[in-house]
Amino acid sequence: MSDDSFIREVDEELRSDRMKSIWKRFGKYIIGLAVLIVVGTAGVRGYEYWQQTQASRSGDAFLAALNLAREGRQDEALAALRELETTGYGSYPALARMRAATVLADRGDHEAAIADFSTIGNDRSVPAAIRDIARIRAAYLLVDFGSYDDVAVQAEALSGADNPLRHSAREALGLSAWKQGDFVQARQWFELIAGDTGVPGGISQRAQLMLDVIAASGQGGQQS
């Protein structure tokens, strides 16, 4: 036997003895760790599957409720949305609350719709973007069913220069001021819209139309 072969065999025996010793001392821990890894991986996969299943079910239920609303079956749509508010997964409960308030507005129950939108707008458990949209929806309804102060409570905080919903907030405030007869305040809000950049086409056209109406009436002071 060559020296190289002898050394190799001795090294293999030493390694084997070392492994036996390590296994004898730590084998149960190694097995336990392996079991934890397997169970943990299975748990993560199972949870991911559960999340996907729940989201899919909530999505299907939400679409079914929207179809009921589109078909004019408002009572059934409202019942389905109320159910989803409590049983839905992820963002669907908040979306269901928003759509339920819209159904109330569509069927003429404006007071309840405003109350629901306002509640959503003040609910910290709801994502900020949805809260802000709810406030805008409440503000637009309050143009016809509330005072300027009511609209301001919902919309004024969203009318700042850096807020992405400022154009809608300013329009609601301008319309409410005009309806209340405060043409100076109304003109100021519509001028903010007209002088801003990136205003959606519909809001921009309506703002300019309102400025023309105010100017033609001789109200609102000198237009800049």
Residue pairs with C-beta under 8 A, 6 or more apart in sequence:
23 30
51 89
54 89
54 90
55 89
55 90
55 92
57 89
58 84
58 87
58 88
58 89
58 90
58 92
59 92
61 80
61 83
61 84
61 88
61 92
62 81
62 84
62 88
62 92
62 95
62 96
62 99
64 80
65 77
65 80
65 81
65 84
65 96
65 99
66 77
66 99
68 74
68 76
68 77
68 80
69 77
69 99
69 102
69 103
69 106
74 103
74 106
74 107
77 99
77 103
78 100
78 103
78 104
81 96
81 97
81 99
81 100
81 103
82 96
82 100
84 92
84 93
84 96
85 93
85 96
85 97
85 100
86 93
88 95
88 96
91 127
91 130
94 120
94 126
94 127
94 130
95 130
97 116
97 120
97 126
98 117
98 120
98 130
98 133
98 134
98 137
100 116
101 112
101 113
101 116
101 117
101 120
101 134
101 137
102 113
102 137
104 110
104 112
104 113
104 116
105 113
105 137
105 141
110 141
110 144
110 145
111 145
113 141
114 138
114 141
114 142
114 145
114 146
117 134
117 135
117 137
117 138
117 141
118 134
118 135
118 138
118 154
120 126
120 130
120 131
120 134
121 131
121 132
121 134
121 135
121 138
121 154
122 131
123 131
126 134
132 158
132 163
132 165
133 165
135 154
135 155
135 157
135 158
136 154
136 155
136 158
136 165
136 168
136 169
136 172
138 154
139 151
139 154
139 155
139 168
139 169
139 172
139 173
139 176
140 168
140 172
142 150
142 151
142 154
142 172
142 176
143 151
143 172
143 175
143 176
143 179
144 179
146 176
147 176
147 180
148 173
148 176
148 177
148 180
148 182
148 185
151 172
151 173
151 176
152 173
152 176
154 172
155 168
155 169
155 170
155 172
155 173
156 169
156 173
158 165
158 166
158 168
158 169
159 166
159 169
159 170
159 173
159 189
159 192
160 166
163 169
166 196
167 193
167 196
167 199
167 200
167 203
168 203
170 189
170 190
170 192
170 193
171 189
171 190
171 193
171 203
171 206
171 207
173 189
174 185
174 186
174 188
174 189
174 190
174 193
174 207
174 210
175 186
175 210
177 183
177 185
177 186
177 189
178 186
178 210
178 214
183 214
183 217
183 219
183 220
183 221
184 219
184 220
184 221
186 210
186 214
186 220
187 211
187 214
187 220
187 221
187 223
190 207
190 208
190 210
190 211
190 214
191 211
191 223
191 224
193 199
193 203
193 204
193 207
194 204
194 207
194 208
194 211
199 207
211 223
214 220
214 223
215 223
